[in-house]
Amino acid sequence: MQTIGSATVEEHVHGDTRWVAVRARGAEWSWLTPEDAVLLARHWMATYGANATATEPRSIRG
């Protein structure tokens, strides 16, 4: 499990499928395939990356 800013990220394997689970601020878990997670990350980087004013997110392994 990793905490990145206010989001918690976990990886799970069910059968032949690996999932990336994301949860922020106590909301329900969102289950993405690794490919979907990468597409979402690319979208966020394109949208917010160049204009981000927040500090670098911290990553803590639990």
C-alpha positions as CSV (number, residue, x, y, z in Angstrom):
1,M,0.0,0.0,0.0
2,Q,1.2,3.5,-0.8
3,T,-0.1,6.9,0.3
4,I,0.4,9.7,-2.2
5,G,-0.9,13.0,-1.1
6,S,-4.5,12.2,0.1
7,A,-4.8,9.1,-2.1
8,T,-4.1,5.5,-1.1
9,V,-3.0,3.1,-3.8
10,E,-3.0,-0.7,-3.6
11,E,-2.3,-3.5,-6.1
12,H,-4.3,-6.6,-6.1
13,V,-4.2,-9.8,-8.3
14,H,-7.4,-11.7,-8.9
15,G,-6.9,-14.7,-11.2
16,D,-5.0,-13.5,-14.2
17,T,-5.9,-9.8,-13.7
18,R,-3.8,-7.3,-11.8
19,W,-5.8,-4.3,-10.5
20,V,-4.7,-0.9,-9.2
21,A,-7.1,0.3,-6.4
22,V,-7.2,4.0,-5.7
23,R,-9.0,5.6,-2.7
24,A,-9.0,9.3,-1.7
25,R,-10.3,10.9,1.5
26,G,-12.3,7.8,2.6
27,A,-14.3,7.4,-0.6
28,E,-15.0,4.0,-2.1
29,W,-12.2,2.2,-3.8
30,S,-11.9,2.7,-7.6
31,W,-10.5,-0.4,-9.4
32,L,-8.5,0.2,-12.5
33,T,-6.4,-2.0,-14.7
34,P,-2.7,-0.9,-14.8
35,E,-3.3,0.3,-18.4
36,D,-6.3,2.4,-17.2
37,A,-4.2,3.8,-14.4
38,V,-1.5,4.9,-16.8
39,L,-4.0,6.5,-19.1
40,L,-5.5,8.4,-16.2
41,A,-2.0,9.5,-14.9
42,R,-1.1,10.7,-18.4
43,H,-4.3,12.7,-18.6
44,W,-3.7,14.3,-15.2
45,M,-0.1,15.1,-16.1
46,A,-1.2,16.7,-19.4
47,T,-4.0,18.7,-17.6
48,Y,-2.3,19.6,-14.3
49,G,1.4,18.8,-14.7
50,A,2.6,22.0,-16.3
51,N,0.4,24.2,-14.1
52,A,0.8,22.4,-10.8
53,T,1.5,24.8,-7.9
54,A,1.3,22.2,-5.1
55,T,4.4,20.7,-3.7
56,E,5.7,17.3,-4.8
57,P,3.4,14.5,-3.5
58,R,4.9,12.4,-0.8
59,S,5.0,8.7,-1.1
60,I,5.0,6.6,2.0
61,R,5.0,2.8,2.0
62,G,3.0,1.2,4.7
